[in-house]
Amino acid sequence: MRFVLGFVFVLGVAVPATACGPSTHGRPATTAEHRDGPVKPDPVGDADFGEATYNILLSGETDEKRLNLLAGVVRHQLERSKRRFANNRGAGLSALVGAVYLVRAGELRTKMFEGAAVPLQEGASEVARVGDEGRALAFYTLLRSVLPAGKDRDDVDAHLAALSRFSGPSPSAGPMRNVGDKQRRAANRSLIEPSSETLTQAKRATLDWISRGLDFSAAETPIRSNAEREEAVEAYRAVRAGGATLVALYLRHGDARGALEALREGDLLRIIPPGLTERLERAANDDDPSAWGDLYQLFEVTGQSDRPEANMDQQVGSAAAWGVSLELFRSEPRSMRGAAPLAAQLVDMGMAEVAPLVLVPALGDRPSAQELAWSLNLVLRAIVSEDELGDLAAARRTFTASKRLIEVAQSPAFAGKLRPGAGRLYYVMGALETRAGELARALPHVQSAVRAEPTLEAYGMLAAIERQRGNAERALSTLDEMAALAKKSGEPISEAEAAVTKFEIYRDRGDATRAQAELTLALRGALDARETSRSAPNQARAERLLARTLEHFGALQAARRATERAYEASRTDLRQLTATIIDASRRALLFGDLALARAAVRQAVEAGLAADDLVYVALWLRLVELERKVASDGTVEEALASIDDESGWASRLAAWGRGKLTDEQLVRAAKTRVQKTEGEFYLAMQKRNQPAGSAALEKIAKSEAIELVEVAIARDLLAKGRTLDLTLPANVKVP
C-alpha cells in the first residue's frame, strides 16, 4: 500500500517480533513547561550513564525524581558531545542531537544545558554552515539561555539577529516557496528546542503551508517559468508530505494523540490515508506496539523515496523515528520488536553503551538465533564505531554492557549458528586494545576469542601479544596451532606467516639452527602460495611475504623483484597497494635503499594514500636521506605538503618532518601510548648510531604498541647487530 503522501507503508519492523502484551506507559508530557522551574540534576558519570539513561528511556513519567535524573543524563551527554566535536564534527553533532532528543515538550529546563556552551556553539555553527536556519536558531537560543551577560552573549544575540533578518520573505521567491521556507525553519527549530511553544509555532506554520499548497493546486496555475515551476513543486510537497510532516512533529515527542488533534484542527483527516489515521488512533488509545512499529517503519525510511519533491524533510522524519522508537520500546520493552529500533537509534545518537541494556531484557532467556545475531551485529558495529571516533573507553563500556549477550551466544544451543558469534566480538575488542597498545587488556579478550572461535587472525594476534610480553614458549605453541589450522584450511600464506614469526623469535634468541629451519619453511610456503594464488589480492600478499623471507636471507635483489610483482598485483586494490608500499618503504629504511624509498613515496602520492599512511613512508624516506647524508630531491616535501593541518596526529608528524615542529613539540603533541611510541621512534632514528639511539630503539622494540610498523623496524634494526649464519636453500629456485 502506498500513502497519498508519497511514503511506503510497511507492516511490522525489520526484526523478529516476540509476542507481548501492551504496556500501560503514559504518553509524554505536553503541559507548558517552566524553563526556570526547579530541577536538581543528578550526578551522572561514564560508569553509570548506561543504567541512568536506560531508566529514563523505560519510563516517561514526569515526576521530580525522573526529571532530576533526566537532567543529569542530558548534561553528561552534552559533555560527551563536546569531546566528540573536538575529534569528529559529525559525531559531535549526533551526540548533541541525542542529548536534545532525550528531552520532550514539557520537560525542558535551562539547568539541563548549564555548562554546555561549547557543544551548543559548535552545534549552532555546524548546522548554520549547511543553511539549516531552524536548528541554528534553536541551538543559539539554548546557548543564549546559559550564557551570562557579556561579550559571548552579545555575539549570540548578533547571530540571532542575523538569522531573524535572513528568515524574512525572500523577494526572489514566490509566496509558496516563502511559506515553505518558514515552515521548515519552524519545524526544525521545534525538533531541537523541545518546548510547547516551538511545537505550536511549527504546527501553525505547517498547517499554513498545507493550506497554501491545497489552494495553489486547486487554482491549477499554468507553469510558464522556472520560478512558477518552483512554486508548483513547493505546493506539491506541501500536499504530498505536509500531513506526514505534521504528524512527525508530534511523534518527535511520542505524542500520537497530539498528532491526531493537530490533523483534526487542520481538517486534514480527509487527505490522510486511513492506514495512518488508524495506526495513530491505536497508538494513542491502546498503546499498541504493532501500531508503533508500523509508524516507525514509515518514518525510519524518510528520504528514500524515488520522488524527492514528495519527501518529508529528513531531519523531521529522523526525529519522528526516534520518538516513535522510544514509544515502541515503552509499549513492549521485553520483545525484540519493541527494543531493536531504539537500540539502533541509540548507537547512531552517540549512546552506544545503552543499546545492550535495552536488548538484554528483550532477548530473554531463549532468544532465536536470528534475534541474537542481529543484536551481536549491532553491538559489534557500535564498538567499532566508538573506537573509530577515538573513544576506546566508550567501546569498552559498550562491550562490558554486552556481557550477557556474549554469554548467551557462547551457549551450546548457538554453536555454529551465529554470524557474528561471541568469538568475533572478543577478537574485535582484543584487536582494538592491541591497536591502542593495551596488551594487558587485550590478552584475555584474544584468549577468549581463540577458545570461542579459533581463527587464523586470532591465533596470530595471540602469538604476537605473548611474544611481546616475554612469553616466547606460549607464542611458539600458539604459532604451531595457527600453522596447523592454516594447513587444515588450505591457507599456505598464513602457514608461512606463522613460520616467519617463529623465525623471528628464534633469531632474537640467537638460535641459528631453528631460525634457519623456520625461515626455509616460510620461503617454501611463500613460493607455494604465489604459485597457487587465484586472486590478485592473494598474489600481492604472497609476493610481499616472499620478499620478507628473502630479505631475512639477505637476498635483497630477489626481494626487490618480489616487491615489483606485488606492486603489479595490487594496482587495482588500494588496500593491497597500501600494504605493498608500506612494506617496500619499511625495507628501504631497514637497508638504507634510497631508490626503493623514493619509489615507494612516489607510488604513495600517485595512488592518493590516506594521510595516516602517506606520512610514514615520507618520513622513512627522510630518515634514509639523513642516514645516507644525501640532499632531498623534493619527494619528501611534496608528500608532506599534501597532508592538511586537519589530519590530526598525521599532520603533527608531517609538520615535524617539514621542520615546522621541534622535537620537544612533537613529544608534547603525542597524546596516546601509540603516538608517544611513534614520536620516540623518529627521535631515536635521528641518533640511531649513538648509544642513546640504540637504547631508545631497544625500548621501542619492547613497546606494547605492537601494531606499529615502527616497532617491527626497531626489532629488525637491533637484530642486524646479531648476525646469524643463514643460507638460502640451494635446491630452491627463487624467481
N, C-alpha and C positions, 0 to 999 in steps of 0.2 A: 504494500500500500504506500503511495507517495502523498505526502501532505500537499495541500494547495500552496503552503508557504515555501515549498521547494526543498524540504528536508525529508530524507528517507526515515521512515519509522520502523525500527527493528524491535521485534518482541524478544524479551529476555536480555541477559547480559552475556558477555563473552567468556564466562567461566562456568563450570558445572554448578548447578543450583542444588542446594540442600533444603529440604522442606523444613519450615519453622514457622511457628505462629507469629502474627504481627505483634509488635511491641506496643506499649502504651506511652511511648515518649511523646511529650508535648511538642507543639510547634514552636519555632523560635520567637523570641520576644519581639513585639512590634510597637511597644509603647514608646512614647517620646523619652529620649534619654536625657540625662543631665551630665554633660561632659565634665563638669567640675564636681560631680557627685562623689560621695565617699567611696574610696576603694583603697585597699592596702595590699599592694602586690606581694604575693608570696615569693620568698627567695627560691629561685629555680636555677640549678646548675646543670652542667652536662650530664652528671651522673643520674639525676632524677628527671631530666627533661622528658624522656620517653614515657615514663609512667604518668607524669603530670599531664602531658598532652593527651595521652590515651584517656585519662579520666574526664577531661573537658570535652573530648570528642564523644564519649559514650553518653553523656547527659547534656541536654540543652536547657536544664533548669536555670533560672535567673536569680538564685539566692545569693546572699552575700559571700558565702564560702566559695562557691564556684567562681564568682566574679573576681575575687582576690587571686584565686589560682590561675584563672584566665589571664589576668593582668601580668602575673609572673611569667607565664609561658610566653606571652607576646613579647615581653621585654627581652627574654632570653633569645627568642628567635630573631629579634631585631639586632641584637648583638652579634649573632651568627651572620646575619646579612651584612653587617659592617665588615666582618673579617673576610667574607667572600667577595665583596666588592673590590677588595684590595688585590685579589688574585684573578678573579673572573667576573666581569661585569654582568654577564648574563646570569650566572649563578647567584650573584648578589641580588639582582632584581627578583629572581624566582623566590629566594628566601624571604625577601621583603614583602612580596605579594602574599606569600604563605602566611606571614605574620598578620597581615591585614585581614586576610580571608578568615582567620580564626575568629574575628570579631564580626558580629552581626548587628543589624539595626536594633537599637535599644540597648546595646552593650558598650558603646564607645565611651571611653573615659580618657581625658587628657593624660592622666598619670601613666597610662599604659605606654605612652610614647616618650616620656621623660628620659633624657639621656640618649635619645636615638636621633639626634640632629644629623649625624654623619650619614647613616643609611638613608634617611629621608631626603637629604640633599642629593645624595648620589642617585637615588631613585628618580627624583624630580628631573635631574639633569639627563638621565638616560632616556626617559620617556619623552621629554621635550625634544631631545635630539632627533627622534623619529617622527616628530609632529603630532604626538598624542596629547593634545591640549587638555582633554578631560582628566586624564590621570595625572598630568603635570600639575594641574590646578589642585587636585586632591592632595598630592604629596606636599606641595608648597603650603597648602592650608594647614595640614597636620604639622608641618615643620614650624610654621609661624606660631602655632599654639604652644610649643615647648621652648621657644627662644625668649630670653629676656630682652628688654628694650636695649637697643644699641645698634651698632653697625650691621651685624648679621641679620637682625630682624628687618632693618631698613632695606637691605639687599633683597630679602624675600618679598617685601612689600613692592619693590620695584619690579620683580618678576611677576607678581600677581597683577600689578597694574598693566604690564606689557601684555599679559595673557588676556586681560579684560579688553584691551584695545584691539587685539588681533581677533577676538572672538565675536566681534560685531559682524553684521551682514557685509558680505563682500560685494562691491559694486560690479565686479566682473562676473558674478554668478547670478543665476536666476533665483526666484523665490523658493522653488522646490529644493534646490541644492542648499540654499541658506538654512532652510528649516531642517534639512538632513544633517548639516554640519552641527547645528545647535543640538539636535537630538543626540548625536554621537558624543559631543562634549559632556552633556548632562549624564548620559548613560555611563560613560567610562569613569566620570567623577564618582558616581554613586557606588561603583564597584570597590573603589579604594578608600573612600571616606564614608564608612558604613553608618550613616545616620538616617533617621526617619525623614529628615528634611531633604537630604540629597536624593533619597529614593523617591520622594513625592515629586521633586523637580524633574527627575528623569522620567517618571510616569507621565507627567503632563507634557513634556517635550515629545515623548514617543506617541502619545495619543494625537497630538497636533500633527506630527509627521505623517501618521497613518491617515488622518482625516484629509490632509492636503493631498496625499497620494491618491486617495479614492476620488476626490474632486477632480484632480488632474486627469485621471484615467477616464472618468465619466465624460469629460469635455472632449476627449478624442482629438486633441490638438494635433494638427499636421506638423510633421518634422521637416524643417527646411534648412537647418544649420546645425553645426556641431553643438552650439550652446543649447538649442532646443532638444537635441538628442540626449545631452547630459541631463536635462530636466526630466525627460521621459524615463531615462534609466533610474534616476533617483525616485521617481514616483513608483516605478515598477518594484524597486527594492522595498519601498515603504509598504506596499500592498502585500508583496510576497513574504517578506521577512519581518514585517512590523509586529504582527501578532505574537510570533515566537520570541521576538526581542523583548516585548513587554512581559511575557511570561518569564523569560530568563532573568530579568532584573529582580524579580521577586524570588525566583528559585536560587539566586545567589545567596539569599538568606534562608533558604529552605522553606519558603512561605508559599505553599501551594494555594492556600485559601486566599491570601492576598493577591495572587496572580488571577484567580477566578474573579475576585471582586473588581480588579482593575479592568479585566475584559468586559465585565458587565457594565461598568461605568462608561466605557467607551463604546458600548453597544457593538462589541466585536465578536460575540459568540456566534453570530450568523456567518462570519467568514473564517472561523477557526474550524479545522477538521474535527468532527465528532470524537475521533480517537484521542486527540489531545485533551479535549474538554473532559472526556470520561476518565482519563487517567489522572488528571488534576483533581477531579472530584474524589476518586478513590484514595489518592494520596492525602488529600485534605481531611476527608471524613473518616477513613478507615486506617490510615497509616499503612496502606497496602504495599508490601515490599515489591510485588510484581509491577505495580504502577510506578513506584520509584525507579525500579530497574529499567522500565521502558523509557521513562523520562531521561534517565542517564544516557541511554543509548542515543537518544535524539540529540542531546546537546554535546555529547562527547565527540561526535563526528562533525562538529561545526567547521565550515570552511572546506569540506571535502567534496562538495557538490561540483558538478562539471559546469554549473551556471553561476559564475562569480557574482553576477549582478543580482542574483537571488539569495545570496548568502547573508546570514547574520554576521555582524561584526565578531571576529574571532575572540576578542577579549571578553565580550559579553557571553558568548557561548561557553568559553572555558570556565568563567566564573560560575555559570549556572551548573556546569558539570561538577564542579567542586561542591557547591551547595547541595545538589541532589545526591551525590555520593555520600555525603555526611548523613543526610536523612535516611538514605537506604541502609546505611550501617546501623543507625539508631533503631530502625524498624526491625532489623534482623541481624544483630551483632554476632550470632553464633552460627552463621552459614557463610559459605564462600560467596554466594550470591550477594549477601549483604556487605561482606568485608573486602572483597577483592578490588572493586573500583576505588574505594577510599585508600587502600594500601598503595595502589599505583599512583594516585594523586599525591599522597604524602611524599613519595620518592621524588616526584617532579617538583614539589614545593620546598625541597631542602629540609625535610624532616624524616629522613630515611629510617632512623632507628626506631621510629614509632610504627612503621609498617609491619614488622614481625609481631609486635604486640597486638596489632589488630587481627593478624592472620591466625595466630596460635589458637585462640578460643574458637574461631570459626572452623578450623580444621577438625577439632575434637580429637578423640582417641582413635578413630578409624576413618581417616581420610582416604579418598580414592587416590590412585597413583597420579591421575591427571591433575587433581587439585594440588597435591603435594609438589609435583614437578613444576606447576605454574608458580607456586609460592617460592620455591627454591630459586627459580629463574629470576623472579623479581628481586629477591634478596641479593643474588649474585650481581645483577645489574646495578643495584644500589651500592653495593660495596665497591665495585669498580668505579662507578661514577664519583663517589665520595673521594676516593684516592686521586682520581684524575683532577679533581678540584683542589688538590693539595691538602685535603683534610683526612689524613690517615686515622686520626683519633675518632672521627665520625664513622669511618669504615669499621674500626674496631668495635665501636658501640653497636653498630648495626649487626655485625657478626655475633656479638655476645647476646643481643636480643633474640637472635635466631637459634639459640642453643636447642630449644625444644624441637623446632622444625628439623634440625640436623639429627637429633637423637631419634626421632620418628623415622627419618629417612634411612637410618642405619639398621632398622629392624629387619629381620629375615623376610618379612612379608613383602618388602620392596626391593629385594635383591635383584639387580639387573633390570628393574622396571622404570628407573628414573633417569631422566636427562634434563638438567644436570642432576647428579647424585650428591650425597654428602661428601664423597671424596673430592669432587671438583671444588666445592666451597672451601674445604680445608686447604686444598692446593693453592687456590687463588689467594686466600688470606695469607698463607705462608709466603707466596711469591711477593705480595705487597710488602710484607715485613722484611723479606730478604732484600728487596729493591731499596728499602729505606735503611739498610744496614743494621737491622734489629734481629740479629741471628738468634738470640735467646728467645725472643717472642716467636720467631719463625719456626724454630725446630719442632715444637710439639704439634704445630699445625701440619707440617710436612710429614711428620711421622704418622699422624692420623690419616693423612691423605694416602700414604702408602698402604696402611692397613685396610682402609675402606675401599680403595680403588687403585691398585698398583698400576702405575703408568710409567712410561719411559721418562717423561719430564719430571714426575715426582721423584723417581729414583735419582735422576741427575741432580736435582736440587738438594735432595737429602745428602748425597755424597759430597756436594760442594760445601754444604754447611758443616758437616762432620770434619771434612778436611781442614777448613779454616779454623775450626775450634780445637784443632790439635788432635782429633781422634782419627788418626790415619788408618788404623786397622778397620774401624767401623766404615770409614769411607771406602776402603778397598772391598770389603764384603758387600757393601751396597752396590758398588760398581759391578761386582760379579753378578748380582741379581739383575741389575739393569741389562747387562750383556746377555744373560740367559733369556730375559723377556724379549729383547731385541731379536735374538736368534729365532725364538719361537714365533715371533710376529713377522718375520721376514723383513727386518729393518737393518740392513747391513751398515747404513750410515751411523745409526745410533750405537750399534755394537762397536764400530770403530771409534766413535767419540768416547765411549767408556774406556777403551784401551788407551787413547791419548791421555785421558785424565790419570789413569793408573800409571802411565809412563811418567807423568809429571811428579806424581807422589814419590815414585822410586828414584827419579832424578834428584829430587830435593833431599832424599835420604842418602844419596851417593851410591845407590845400589845399581851399578852399571849393568850387571847381568840381567836382572829383571827389567830394567829400563829398556835395554835392547830388545828383549823378547816382546814386551808390550808395544813398543814403537813399531816393530816389524809386523806384529799382528794388526796394528792400526793401519799401516801402509797397505797391507794386503786387502784389508776391509775397504779402505778408501778407493783402491783401484777396482775392486769388485763393484762397489756402489756406483762408480762412474760408468761402468760397463752395463749395468742393469737398470739404470735410471730411465724412467719412461716419461718424465716431465722436465721442463726447463728449470723450475724451482729446485727439484731434487738434484738435477745435474749441477746447478750452481753450488748447492750445498756440498755435494760430493767433491767438486773441484776445490772448494775452499778447505775442506778437510784434508784433501791430498796435499795442498800447498803447505798446510800447517805441519803435517808429518814430515814432509821433505825439508821444511825449514829446520826442524829439530835434528834431522840428519846432516844438516849443513849443505844440502843440495839447493842452493839459492836460485840458480838459473832454472832448474826444473820447477821450483816453487813459483817463479815468475811466470813460466808458461802456463801452469795450472791457474794462476790468477787471471791471466788473459782469457783463458777459456771460461772461467767463472764470470768474467765481465760479459762475454758474449751470451752466455746462457741466461743472464739476468737483465738483459736490456729492456725487456717489456714488463718487468716486475720491480717496482720501486723498492719494495721491502727487501727483495733479494739483492738488488743493486746496492742499496744502502749497506747491507751486511758485507758485501764484497768490497766496497770502497773502504769501509772501516777496517776490515781485515788487512787489506793491502797497505793502508796507511799505518796500521799498527806495526806491520812487518818492516816497513820503511823506517820507522822510528827506531825499532829494535836494532836494525843493522846499519843505520845511517845511510840508507839508499835515497839519495836526493832525487834522482829521476823518478823513482817509484812514488815518492811522497808528493812531488809536484803533479804527476799524472793523476794521482788519487784526488787531489784537491780540484783539479780541472774537471774531472769526471763529476765530482760532487756539485760544483757550480752549474755545470751544464744540465745535470739531472734535476736541479732545483731541490736539493736535500733540505730538510727542515733545519731551522737554526740550531736545534738541540743536537743535531748530528754534524752539521757543517762546521760548527765552531771547533770541534775536536780535531777533525782532520786538518784544519787550517793551523791550529796551534801545534799539532805534531810536526807539520812541515816547518813551522817557525823554529821548533826545537832542533830539527835536523840541520837547518841552516846555521843555527848557533853552534851546534856541535862541530859542523864541518867548516865553520868560520867563512861562510860564503855570503855574499850580499843577496838580498831578496830580488827576485825578478818581477815582483809585483803581484804574484799569485796569491800570497797570503793576504795582502792588503785588500785585494779585490774581494776575496771571500769574506773577510771580517767586516768590510764596509757594507756588505749586503745584509748584515744582521741588524735589525732595527732595535731601537732602545726599549721597546716594549716586550722583548723576548725573555724577560726575567733573568735567571742565572746565566743563560747563554749570552745575554747582552753584557753582563758584567765580565765574563771571561773574554768576550770579544774586545771590550774596552781595555782590559789589561793587555791583551795581545797587541793592541794598537798603541800602547803606551799612554792611554788616557787614564788608567788607574795604576797606582803604585802597588807594590807587593802587599803593603800593610792594608791598603784599602780593599784589595781583593780578599784578604783574610777576614776583614770585618764584614764584607758583603756576604760571606758564606753563612747560611743560617742552619742548614741541616747537617747531619753527620756525613751524608754523601757529598754535599757541596764542600764541606771542610776537607774531606779526603782529597777531592779533586784539586782544590786550591793548594794543599800541601804538596801534591804530586808535581804541579807545574813549578812551584818554587824550588822543590828538590831537584828537578831536572836541570835547572839552570846551574846547579853546582854538583852535578852527579859525579864528577871526578874528584871531588873533595870528600874528606871523611864525613863532614856534616851531611853531605848529599847522600852518601851511602847509608848512613844511619836513618835518614828520613825515608829512603826507599824501603829499608827493612820494615819500618813502622807501617808504611802503606801496604806492603805485601801481606802484612798480617791483619790489615783492616777488615772489619766486618762488612764493609761495603763491597761485597764480592761480585755484585752485578756490574761493577765498573770495569771497563776495559783497562783503565789505568792500573788497577790492582794486578791484573794479569801481566801487564807490561812490566810492572815493578818486579814481579816474581821472575819473569824471563830475563830481565836485566841482571838480577842478582845471580841467576843460575848460570849466566855466561862466565861468571868467575869460578864456577865449579865444573870444569870441563870433564866430560865422560868420554870414554873411547867407544863411540857409536859408529857403526859402519852400515852403509846402505847394502842390503842383501844382494849378493851377486846374481842370484837367479831371478831377480825381479826386474822386469823391463819398465822403466819409467817413461811415460810419454813426454 
